[in-house]
């Protein structure tokens, strides 16, 4: 009897390890068994499936790419590559190569990042757009938010700051960093038209 119990405990531990490697806990595994091996997948938006990338019986891992593409009902969708998160409370616009800007609303994003660190996002755009017209996404966060060279930002015990030129003087200006993207950063605390002073390798202007 003790030998049999030891064997069963060993099988239970092996099964538990297999579940953990598959990202399942015992309760989730029981639900999967009770449902006959079927798992419900919910889309992040309401819409119509326009393309699929899976077949019945196929095994897919979480990083195996998308299963389906869904077009949101009642709106036009734009797909874009996002390198850094949008600043908090930003108002989004889609700016096509031809025509005026249109208000846009973020409706979903790919949970997986590409080799360059960017991720795909999807937005619903107000108004009519020319078919397949490319463009860019613009984030508006207020008149007090400006882009500055990331290298111009320094930090001390009081927080981040830049050196702003005021005539022949250089004035310390405290800033709040909203986001960074490559060589630029979006900051609050300056005004459009302010001139910031670049820093040298030692951190001084």
Secondary structure, DSSP 8 states (H G I E B T S, - for coil): -HHHHHHHHHHHHHHHHHHHHTT--HHHHHHHHHTTS------SS-EEEEEE---TT----TTS--SEEEEETTSEEEEEEESS---TT-EEEEEESSS-EEEEEEEEE-SS--TTS-EEEEEEESS---TT--EEEEEE--TTEEEEEGGG-EEETTEEEEEEEETTEEEEEE-EEEEEETTEEEEES--TT--EE---TTS--
